[in-house]
Amino acid sequence: MTKIIFLDGWTSGGAMSKICPLCLQAHTKCGIYCSTGCYHRAPVSAQTKAKMSAAAIGKPKPPGFGVKISAKLTGLPRPWQRGSANPNYKNKAQGRPESRQKFLLAVALRGQSWTEEHRRRHGQLMRTSANAMRGKRHSLDARAAMSAAKSKQYREGRVMRASIRVSAAEREIYRNLAQMGLDVRAQYHIPGASFFYDFFLPAHGLIIEYQGDYWHANPVKYKPGTRLSIQNVGVVAVEDIWKRDKRKRECAEYYGFRVQYVWESDYKLRGMEAVICLLSRFFWT
């Protein structure tokens, strides 16, 4: 028997049935959709959303609201909150200043603030059972993944350092180089590298490192086997300091940069003459 579909959605042939507008399946239910699944997946117009929102204002939520949904999701992955499926993922990953400014403005308009008292209360709360990770440890795989992610952030320069120790001599060198008309950048980070460098001259691909005699264990003053006490680090062998400086230099050279050093003792003796003599080897005759 030929089935006829009427304009109002009803079909002929056997029991009177309707066509679900979402999955196009015939059904005999009294509603428009064939199931609650189709009903909840169907797009909702802006006018309907506005009516639903207005109707819900001021009404208390029924007992057990959200409990059933929460029970179904317990222990299950939530892919819509991860990666690019999260609408805020890009803003969080790239740390967009405009997004942060919008957030701070919204917080100010709501009269909210994150004071020291809030931090203290939050700290107390995290020391209780309310902290889901309290008393637990990450698996070895999770630790490795977090370590790799943090290392990548440092390499890409997306982790801001809390403080940068810049000596008076470094500030003086930067000021003099800028007054000489040179394009110089202080505390330069090479994309993809893990180090920050004191000065970078882009026009010449040259990196200049100001080396403190004590902090970098000037080989002229310190013999192998000497141990130095470094603030916030502890007792360190000079060989370890030299190895780190060597890795830092090799890292810059790997990316095609040239590296030169200005030692503290030489700068104190000759001042900017020590820097100018170094620069003359590269672009002055």
Rosetta silent file (secondary structure, phi, psi, omega in degrees, C-alpha in Angstrom):
SEQUENCE: MTKIIFLDGWTSGGAMSKICPLCLQAHTKCGIYCSTGCYHRAPVSAQTKAKMSAAAIGKPKPPGFGVKISAKLTGLPRPWQRGSANPNYKNKAQGRPESRQKFLLAVALRGQSWTEEHRRRHGQLMRTSANAMRGKRHSLDARAAMSAAKSKQYREGRVMRASIRVSAAEREIYRNLAQMGLDVRAQYHIPGASFFYDFFLPAHGLIIEYQGDYWHANPVKYKPGTRLSIQNVGVVAVEDIWKRDKRKRECAEYYGFRVQYVWESDYKLRGMEAVICLLSRFFWT
SCORE:     score description
SCORE:     0.000 S_00000001
   1 L     0.000  135.208 -179.638    0.000    0.000    0.000 S_00000001
   2 L   -72.897  133.222  178.989    1.340    3.404   -0.893 S_00000001
   3 L   -93.461  131.722 -179.430    2.121    5.640    2.087 S_00000001
   4 L  -111.782  130.593  177.686    1.006    9.231    1.793 S_00000001
   5 E  -103.595  119.220 -179.834    2.605   11.990    3.870 S_00000001
   6 L   -82.665  164.690 -177.996    0.272   14.922    4.558 S_00000001
   7 L   -62.714  -28.401 -177.587    1.437   18.510    4.986 S_00000001
   8 L   -84.988    5.051  176.904    0.802   18.430    8.730 S_00000001
   9 L    98.964  -13.009  179.971    3.236   15.513    9.202 S_00000001
  10 E   -77.082  152.640  178.307    0.691   12.728    9.510 S_00000001
  11 E  -121.474  155.709  175.675    1.018    9.634    7.318 S_00000001
  12 L  -101.379  158.800  179.331   -1.523    7.243    5.941 S_00000001
  13 L   113.345  100.575 -179.045   -1.240    3.478    6.102 S_00000001
  14 L    73.846 -144.083 -179.952   -2.254    1.504    9.175 S_00000001
  15 L   -66.280  145.278  179.248   -2.346    3.413   12.427 S_00000001
  16 L   -63.747  129.382 -177.953   -2.160    7.167   12.149 S_00000001
  17 E  -137.874  164.825  179.205    1.472    8.218   12.660 S_00000001
  18 E  -121.483  162.648  177.862    3.657   11.323   12.457 S_00000001
  19 E  -101.204  124.125  177.323    7.165   11.957   11.123 S_00000001
  20 L   -67.048  124.895 -176.920    9.777   13.053   13.651 S_00000001
  21 L   -69.262  -12.960 -177.978   11.287   16.287   12.261 S_00000001
  22 L   -93.633  -53.398 -177.846   14.733   15.382   13.662 S_00000001
  23 L  -103.024   -3.995  177.601   15.320   11.736   12.679 S_00000001
  24 L    61.907   27.651  176.065   12.464   11.500   10.101 S_00000001
  25 L   -94.743  143.008  177.642   11.158    8.306   11.700 S_00000001
  26 E   -76.858  141.050  179.970    7.415    7.584   11.760 S_00000001
  27 E  -150.803  163.475 -178.699    5.859    7.365   15.234 S_00000001
  28 L  -114.637   12.616 -179.573    2.448    7.328   16.871 S_00000001
  29 L   -73.368  158.970 -176.236    3.287    9.331   20.006 S_00000001
  30 L   -73.185  -21.980 -178.907    1.269   12.403   20.810 S_00000001
  31 L   -80.990  177.180  179.975    4.314   14.699   20.733 S_00000001
  32 L   -73.900  -37.862 -175.672    6.086   16.137   17.738 S_00000001
  33 L   -96.993  157.047 -176.125    9.228   14.074   18.281 S_00000001
  34 L   -77.716  -19.458 -177.908    9.484   10.282   18.358 S_00000001
  35 L  -156.609  166.417  176.647   11.433   10.175   21.641 S_00000001
  36 H   -67.311  -27.237  177.945   12.776   12.309   24.464 S_00000001
  37 H   -62.297  -46.322  177.528   16.225   11.857   22.938 S_00000001
  38 H   -66.352  -35.480 -179.180   15.190   13.653   19.765 S_00000001
  39 H   -61.494  -44.021 -177.096   13.325   16.248   21.808 S_00000001
  40 H   -78.075  -23.324  178.664   16.465   17.188   23.771 S_00000001
  41 H   -85.872  -14.418 -177.034   18.722   17.109   20.709 S_00000001
  42 L   -68.608  141.726  178.271   16.451   19.327   18.663 S_00000001
  43 L   -66.303  143.419 -178.990   17.609   22.941   18.219 S_00000001
  44 L  -110.056  131.400 -179.486   15.773   25.506   20.317 S_00000001
  45 L   -70.076  159.407  179.710   14.954   28.908   18.875 S_00000001
  46 H   -62.681  -36.033  179.510   16.103   32.086   20.589 S_00000001
  47 H   -66.210  -41.807  178.780   12.484   33.050   21.312 S_00000001
  48 H   -64.463  -41.838  178.459   11.790   29.711   23.003 S_00000001
  49 H   -60.714  -41.417 -179.694   14.981   30.027   25.081 S_00000001
  50 H   -64.240  -40.986  178.483   13.937   33.524   26.177 S_00000001
  51 H   -64.863  -42.261 -179.714   10.480   32.276   27.210 S_00000001
  52 H   -64.919  -41.545 -179.889   11.967   29.345   29.145 S_00000001
  53 H   -64.821  -43.259  179.906   14.461   31.608   30.896 S_00000001
  54 H   -64.953  -36.501 -179.040   11.758   34.149   31.839 S_00000001
  55 H   -70.925  -26.871 -176.802    9.492   31.388   33.134 S_00000001
  56 H   -86.454  -14.469 -177.451   12.277   29.936   35.319 S_00000001
  57 L   -64.423  129.965  176.889   13.235   33.223   37.001 S_00000001
  58 L    81.976   -6.608 -179.324   12.344   33.229   40.686 S_00000001
  59 L   -93.117  133.596  178.420   11.167   29.608   40.717 S_00000001
  60 L   -69.280  149.101  177.909   12.924   27.176   43.070 S_00000001
  61 L   -75.070  142.461 -178.354   14.582   24.158   41.518 S_00000001
  62 L   -64.514  155.823  178.624   12.760   20.863   42.138 S_00000001
  63 L   -57.887  137.308  179.135   14.171   18.421   44.734 S_00000001
  64 L    78.340   13.610 -179.191   16.991   16.325   43.345 S_00000001
  65 L   -60.987  126.677  178.354   17.649   18.723   40.469 S_00000001
  66 L    83.695  -13.170 -177.418   20.849   17.698   38.698 S_00000001
  67 H   -67.740  -42.511 -178.779   21.373   14.616   40.877 S_00000001
  68 H   -64.233  -43.683  178.742   20.241   12.208   38.181 S_00000001
  69 H   -64.755  -44.037 -179.524   22.435   13.825   35.544 S_00000001
  70 H   -61.793  -39.932 -179.617   25.404   13.939   37.904 S_00000001
  71 H   -64.151  -37.044  179.793   24.992   10.259   38.780 S_00000001
  72 H   -69.843  -30.322 -176.676   25.047    9.297   35.115 S_00000001
  73 H   -89.841  -11.644 -176.976   28.209   11.303   34.456 S_00000001
  74 L   -59.444  125.065  178.248   30.140   10.139   37.516 S_00000001
  75 L    81.885   -4.438 -178.946   33.331    8.434   36.424 S_00000001
  76 L   -97.312  147.598  176.929   32.707    9.081   32.737 S_00000001
  77 L   -67.913  151.124  179.918   34.985   11.217   30.538 S_00000001
  78 L  -120.007   82.153 -173.816   33.690   14.595   29.549 S_00000001
  79 H   -63.960  -23.846 -177.989   35.105   15.226   26.079 S_00000001
  80 H   -72.315  -10.483  178.751   33.175   18.470   25.627 S_00000001
  81 H   -99.812    0.749 -173.239   35.333   20.033   28.363 S_00000001
  82 L  -116.121  147.534  174.072   38.662   19.036   26.830 S_00000001
  83 H    60.028 -147.540 -175.767   40.790   20.435   24.038 S_00000001
  84 H   -68.774  -13.329  177.215   39.210   22.443   21.247 S_00000001
  85 H   -71.008  -20.143  177.080   35.736   21.224   22.274 S_00000001
  86 L   -82.950  120.549 -176.935   35.971   23.568   25.272 S_00000001
  87 L   -61.728  -21.248  179.673   34.917   27.073   24.087 S_00000001
  88 L   -96.343    2.677 -173.940   37.414   28.635   26.524 S_00000001
  89 H   -60.133  -47.262 -175.629   40.304   26.354   25.538 S_00000001
  90 H   -64.081  -40.883  179.985   41.942   28.758   23.107 S_00000001
  91 H   -64.419  -40.859 -178.890   41.727   31.685   25.512 S_00000001
  92 H   -69.734  -43.657 -174.675   43.246   29.653   28.350 S_00000001
  93 H   -66.823  -38.902 -176.269   45.982   28.073   26.244 S_00000001
  94 H   -95.980   -6.902  178.056   47.169   31.301   24.650 S_00000001
  95 L    57.796   50.527 -176.139   46.511   33.547   27.643 S_00000001
  96 L   -63.920  126.331 -179.969   44.808   36.244   25.608 S_00000001
  97 H   -61.119  -37.552 -177.483   45.049   39.646   27.356 S_00000001
  98 H   -66.184  -32.832  178.259   41.666   40.762   25.986 S_00000001
  99 H   -68.143  -42.124  178.930   39.973   37.702   27.502 S_00000001
 100 H   -64.902  -39.292  178.959   41.523   38.381   30.888 S_00000001
 101 H   -64.073  -39.825  177.393   40.473   42.038   30.719 S_00000001
 102 H   -63.760  -40.531  179.230   36.877   41.019   29.938 S_00000001
 103 H   -64.477  -46.119 -179.608   36.941   38.620   32.868 S_00000001
 104 H   -63.595  -37.016  178.147   38.321   41.240   35.270 S_00000001
 105 H   -65.673  -42.241  178.891   35.727   43.759   34.075 S_00000001
 106 H   -63.587  -39.091  178.211   32.914   41.251   34.645 S_00000001
 107 H   -63.589  -42.262  179.979   34.257   40.513   38.118 S_00000001
 108 H   -65.239  -40.831  179.884   34.385   44.233   38.924 S_00000001
 109 H   -64.866  -31.854  178.648   30.831   44.796   37.692 S_00000001
 110 L   -83.487   -2.944  179.605   29.596   41.960   39.919 S_00000001
 111 L    74.843   20.957 -179.545   31.432   43.475   42.868 S_00000001
 112 L   -90.110  160.615  175.866   33.612   40.401   43.278 S_00000001
 113 L  -158.761  155.977  178.967   37.221   40.363   44.405 S_00000001
 114 L  -116.662   87.028 -174.957   39.889   37.796   45.284 S_00000001
 115 L   -88.871  178.209  176.460   41.391   39.166   48.465 S_00000001
 116 H   -63.190  -32.322  178.286   43.908   37.677   50.886 S_00000001
 117 H   -66.322  -40.108  176.429   40.972   36.523   52.997 S_00000001
 118 H   -62.351  -42.300  179.412   39.579   34.621   50.015 S_00000001
 119 H   -63.072  -40.956 -179.447   42.969   33.016   49.442 S_00000001
 120 H   -63.983  -45.323  179.409   43.205   32.033   53.111 S_00000001
 121 H   -64.144  -40.847  179.079   39.753   30.447   53.095 S_00000001
 122 H   -63.180  -40.536  177.963   40.451   28.653   49.843 S_00000001
 123 H   -62.449  -41.855  177.585   43.706   27.304   51.285 S_00000001
 124 H   -63.405  -40.222 -179.854   41.900   26.032   54.368 S_00000001
 125 H   -65.154  -39.005 -178.702   39.249   24.388   52.192 S_00000001
 126 H   -70.986  -13.717  177.321   41.862   22.655   50.044 S_00000001
 127 L   -90.442    4.840  179.638   43.391   21.119   53.175 S_00000001
 128 L  -110.059 -173.758  179.853   40.158   19.280   53.917 S_00000001
 129 L   -68.714  -10.022  177.611   38.311   16.415   52.254 S_00000001
 130 L   -65.891  -21.622  176.417   36.769   18.938   49.844 S_00000001
 131 L   -81.034  112.983 -175.478   40.007   18.647   47.867 S_00000001
 132 L   -63.641  -22.899 -178.101   39.447   15.655   45.606 S_00000001
 133 L   -96.560    1.425 -177.961   43.209   15.060   45.303 S_00000001
 134 L   -66.255  128.660 -179.878   43.949   15.208   49.029 S_00000001
 135 L    80.730    1.779 -179.348   45.724   12.063   50.151 S_00000001
 136 L  -113.731  165.125  178.152   46.066   10.834   46.565 S_00000001
 137 L  -131.894  145.622  176.264   48.959   10.759   44.155 S_00000001
 138 L   -69.654  149.163  176.249   49.103   11.068   40.425 S_00000001
 139 L   -69.299  164.743  179.985   50.055    7.964   38.489 S_00000001
 140 H   -62.250  -36.716  178.456   53.496    7.788   36.881 S_00000001
 141 H   -65.359  -41.073  179.515   51.919    8.283   33.449 S_00000001
 142 H   -65.532  -40.073  178.631   50.057   11.377   34.661 S_00000001
 143 H   -63.150  -43.131 -179.959   53.256   12.807   36.188 S_00000001
 144 H   -63.219  -40.247  179.929   55.166   12.242   32.959 S_00000001
 145 H   -65.827  -42.552  179.265   52.395   13.926   30.941 S_00000001
 146 H   -66.390  -39.335  178.590   52.291   16.957   33.257 S_00000001
 147 H   -64.077  -42.022  179.019   56.078   17.247   33.216 S_00000001
 148 H   -65.074  -39.432  179.424   56.157   17.120   29.411 S_00000001
 149 H   -65.513  -42.930  179.457   53.400   19.752   29.181 S_00000001
 150 H   -67.161  -38.977  178.076   55.194   22.106   31.577 S_00000001
 151 H   -62.047  -39.234  178.520   58.514   21.618   29.765 S_00000001
 152 H   -64.739  -39.812  178.415   56.822   22.532   26.496 S_00000001
 153 H   -62.925  -40.153  178.251   55.392   25.706   28.051 S_00000001
 154 H   -66.528  -41.787 -179.530   58.863   26.751   29.223 S_00000001
 155 H   -62.513  -36.684 -177.771   60.380   26.017   25.809 S_00000001
 156 L   -86.602   -0.421  178.086   57.735   28.129   24.086 S_00000001
 157 L    72.834   23.198 -178.094   58.125   30.971   26.572 S_00000001
 158 L   -93.754    4.818  176.864   54.508   30.742   27.782 S_00000001
 159 L  -110.754  114.657 -179.780   55.527   30.577   31.454 S_00000001
 160 L   -79.411  131.218  178.507   56.202   33.966   32.947 S_00000001
 161 L   -75.744  141.444 -176.560   59.003   34.006   35.466 S_00000001
 162 L   -62.905  -37.148 -179.486   58.066   35.392   38.863 S_00000001
 163 L  -153.650  150.743  177.992   61.158   37.609   38.981 S_00000001
 164 L  -124.787  121.804 -179.764   64.208   38.390   36.872 S_00000001
 165 L   -81.525  109.489  178.733   67.436   39.413   38.573 S_00000001
 166 L  -116.265  118.804 -176.623   68.803   42.312   36.533 S_00000001
 167 L   -77.551  165.312  178.032   71.982   43.893   37.872 S_00000001
 168 H   -63.393  -35.895  178.999   72.797   47.592   37.764 S_00000001
 169 H   -64.312  -39.332  179.034   75.555   46.852   35.227 S_00000001
 170 H   -64.628  -42.152  178.285   73.044   45.148   32.900 S_00000001
 171 H   -63.566  -37.843  179.873   70.699   48.133   33.087 S_00000001
 172 H   -67.961  -41.687  178.601   73.617   50.445   32.346 S_00000001
 173 H   -63.173  -44.959 -179.866   74.747   48.367   29.351 S_00000001
 174 H   -61.069  -45.216 -178.661   71.226   48.278   27.934 S_00000001
 175 H   -62.096  -42.647 -178.495   70.807   52.027   28.340 S_00000001
 176 H   -69.247  -39.537  178.468   74.139   52.780   26.622 S_00000001
 177 H   -64.550  -39.710  178.716   73.479   50.401   23.721 S_00000001
 178 H   -66.446  -37.874  178.856   70.056   51.984   23.158 S_00000001
 179 H   -68.614  -23.374  177.202   71.582   55.485   23.225 S_00000001
 180 L   -78.710   -2.399  178.133   74.045   54.350   20.558 S_00000001
 181 L    86.783   14.224 -179.651   71.065   53.764   18.262 S_00000001
 182 L   -89.521  143.092  174.122   71.250   49.978   18.338 S_00000001
 183 L   -81.193  103.991 -176.455   68.153   47.797   18.328 S_00000001
 184 L  -125.856  139.446  179.749   68.720   45.833   21.531 S_00000001
 185 E  -122.373  129.029 -178.557   66.331   43.577   23.429 S_00000001
 186 E   -94.090  149.642  179.802   66.853   42.646   27.064 S_00000001
 187 E    50.464   56.962 -175.270   65.992   39.257   28.603 S_00000001
 188 E   -83.087  136.514  177.024   65.390   37.767   25.183 S_00000001
 189 E  -112.116  127.844  177.267   63.743   34.355   24.848 S_00000001
 190 L   -83.537  121.043  178.272   64.393   32.209   21.793 S_00000001
 191 L   -56.058  126.337 -178.961   61.137   30.494   20.718 S_00000001
 192 L    97.156  -12.942  179.376   61.599   26.783   21.288 S_00000001
 193 L  -100.298  170.712 -177.216   64.476   27.217   23.751 S_00000001
 194 L  -107.129    0.400 -172.730   64.453   27.010   27.543 S_00000001
 195 L  -114.942  158.898  170.683   66.735   29.944   28.357 S_00000001
 196 E  -112.569  141.469 -176.167   66.535   33.725   28.578 S_00000001
 197 E  -117.873  146.523 -171.095   69.488   35.789   27.366 S_00000001
 198 E   -61.335  -52.506 -177.389   70.664   39.159   28.683 S_00000001
 199 E  -137.865  143.742  177.209   70.901   41.104   25.399 S_00000001
 200 E  -135.924  129.466  176.483   69.994   40.367   21.796 S_00000001
 201 E  -108.799   98.433 -173.487   70.852   42.470   18.746 S_00000001
 202 H   -59.498  -36.221 -175.870   68.432   41.270   16.004 S_00000001
 203 H   -63.653  -21.358 -175.515   70.195   43.069   13.150 S_00000001
 204 H  -122.586    2.474 -179.751   73.326   41.000   13.733 S_00000001
 205 L    59.006   32.710 -173.907   71.954   37.800   15.259 S_00000001
 206 E  -110.340  132.559  174.981   74.204   38.457   18.244 S_00000001
 207 E  -111.106  131.861  178.117   73.532   37.535   21.876 S_00000001
 208 E  -116.265  126.301  178.121   75.554   39.176   24.645 S_00000001
 209 E  -109.764  124.450  173.754   75.660   37.617   28.084 S_00000001
 210 E   -88.835  115.206 -173.333   76.807   39.652   31.092 S_00000001
 211 E  -104.850  114.184  173.102   78.535   37.103   33.347 S_00000001
 212 L   -68.926  136.367 -176.123   78.923   37.822   37.056 S_00000001
 213 L   -59.140  -38.584 -177.167   82.285   36.517   38.266 S_00000001
 214 L   -82.846  -48.326 -174.370   80.756   34.740   41.260 S_00000001
 215 L   -65.872  -29.658 -179.127   77.392   33.600   39.860 S_00000001
 216 L  -111.058   10.294  173.526   78.987   32.178   36.721 S_00000001
 217 L    52.137   68.988  178.918   82.279   31.090   38.326 S_00000001
 218 L   -51.797  117.925 -177.564   84.760   33.040   36.201 S_00000001
 219 L   -58.450  -21.140  177.692   87.436   30.454   35.253 S_00000001
 220 L   -69.838  -28.420 -175.561   90.087   33.134   35.763 S_00000001
 221 L  -104.525  -25.649 -174.464   89.163   33.346   39.449 S_00000001
 222 L  -121.809  129.873 -179.309   87.865   29.883   40.332 S_00000001
 223 L   -89.840  157.011  175.435   89.683   26.591   39.823 S_00000001
 224 L   -56.908  141.364 -177.538   88.014   23.238   39.120 S_00000001
 225 L    97.838  -11.950  178.662   86.825   21.540   42.306 S_00000001
 226 L   -73.603  144.928  178.280   85.705   24.812   43.928 S_00000001
 227 E  -120.272  131.925 -177.855   82.236   24.834   45.449 S_00000001
 228 E  -116.936  147.970  177.576   80.146   28.003   45.646 S_00000001
 229 E   -95.851  110.461 -177.323   77.047   28.775   47.702 S_00000001
 230 E  -101.454  131.778 -179.015   74.368   30.079   45.326 S_00000001
 231 L   -60.439  136.362  179.611   71.304   31.842   46.734 S_00000001
 232 L    65.366    6.654  178.665   68.065   29.807   46.470 S_00000001
 233 L  -122.643  -49.750 -178.502   70.077   26.913   45.024 S_00000001
 234 E   116.558 -162.266 -179.687   72.605   25.786   47.610 S_00000001
 235 E   -79.701  126.580 -175.448   76.200   24.634   47.344 S_00000001
 236 E  -131.230  140.116  175.249   77.155   24.023   43.723 S_00000001
 237 E   -76.212  143.170 -177.935   80.365   22.832   42.094 S_00000001
 238 H   -62.016  -29.275  178.529   81.846   25.261   39.586 S_00000001
 239 H   -61.894  -36.420  178.574   81.901   22.454   37.015 S_00000001
 240 H   -68.478  -36.291  177.552   78.102   22.282   37.172 S_00000001
 241 H   -65.222  -43.186  179.671   77.858   26.044   36.626 S_00000001
 242 H   -64.747  -38.263  179.259   80.140   25.815   33.597 S_00000001
 243 H   -63.027  -42.363 -179.985   78.113   22.906   32.189 S_00000001
 244 H   -65.041  -43.866  178.888   74.880   24.881   32.455 S_00000001
 245 H   -64.007  -33.653  177.581   76.407   27.937   30.769 S_00000001
 246 H   -66.381  -43.219  177.877   77.758   25.656   28.035 S_00000001
 247 H   -62.085  -38.329 -179.690   74.280   24.176   27.440 S_00000001
 248 H   -65.264  -41.375  179.206   72.852   27.685   27.293 S_00000001
 249 H   -67.640  -45.883 -178.886   75.419   28.738   24.713 S_00000001
 250 H   -63.807  -32.496  177.869   75.006   25.583   22.612 S_00000001
 251 H   -63.944  -45.006  179.211   71.236   26.047   22.667 S_00000001
 252 H   -66.061  -41.089 -179.866   71.537   29.549   21.170 S_00000001
 253 H   -66.763  -31.433  177.971   74.089   28.383   18.597 S_00000001
 254 H   -62.427  -34.906  179.690   71.784   25.530   17.609 S_00000001
 255 L   -89.328    8.735  173.504   69.152   28.114   16.612 S_00000001
 256 L    92.246   14.028  179.827   71.705   30.090   14.605 S_00000001
 257 L   -96.948  152.409  172.233   72.692   32.805   17.096 S_00000001
 258 E  -100.473  141.171 -175.058   76.204   33.961   17.968 S_00000001
 259 E  -122.764  131.766  174.998   77.017   34.340   21.658 S_00000001
 260 E  -131.038  153.980 -175.746   79.619   36.581   23.282 S_00000001
 261 E  -117.036  143.599  169.408   80.390   37.212   26.964 S_00000001
 262 E  -119.874  113.517 -177.779   81.182   40.315   28.980 S_00000001
 263 E   -83.803  147.450 -177.006   82.668   39.372   32.339 S_00000001
 264 H   -56.622  -44.967 -178.027   81.961   41.452   35.420 S_00000001
 265 H   -63.873  -38.158  179.295   85.631   42.024   36.248 S_00000001
 266 H   -69.113  -39.252 -179.605   86.378   43.237   32.717 S_00000001
 267 H   -68.292  -38.432  178.286   83.375   45.576   32.711 S_00000001
 268 H   -65.697  -30.218 -178.238   84.317   47.066   36.084 S_00000001
 269 H   -80.970  -41.465 -172.652   87.810   47.721   34.775 S_00000001
 270 H  -116.160  -10.465  179.842   86.994   49.152   31.330 S_00000001
 271 L    66.863 -141.206 -176.857   83.274   49.959   31.404 S_00000001
 272 H   -66.879  -16.544  176.605   81.504   50.236   28.040 S_00000001
 273 H   -59.296  -35.559  178.793   84.861   49.984   26.285 S_00000001
 274 H   -64.420  -37.992  179.664   84.749   46.235   26.996 S_00000001
 275 H   -73.247  -41.168 -178.517   81.362   45.983   25.253 S_00000001
 276 H   -65.666  -39.539  177.522   82.382   48.190   22.315 S_00000001
 277 H   -62.630  -36.580  178.787   85.541   46.155   21.713 S_00000001
 278 H   -67.329  -43.311 -178.646   83.407   43.025   21.634 S_00000001
 279 H   -67.901  -31.367 -177.000   80.950   44.563   19.147 S_00000001
 280 H   -63.902  -21.114  179.303   83.736   45.811   16.884 S_00000001
 281 H   -71.618  -18.427 -171.393   84.615   42.211   16.022 S_00000001
 282 H  -108.021  -43.102 -174.313   81.233   41.747   14.334 S_00000001
 283 H  -139.640   14.371  174.041   80.020   44.870   12.583 S_00000001
 284 L  -124.758  144.731  177.819   82.570   47.669   12.924 S_00000001
 285 L  -116.716    0.000    0.000   85.847   48.012   11.043 S_00000001
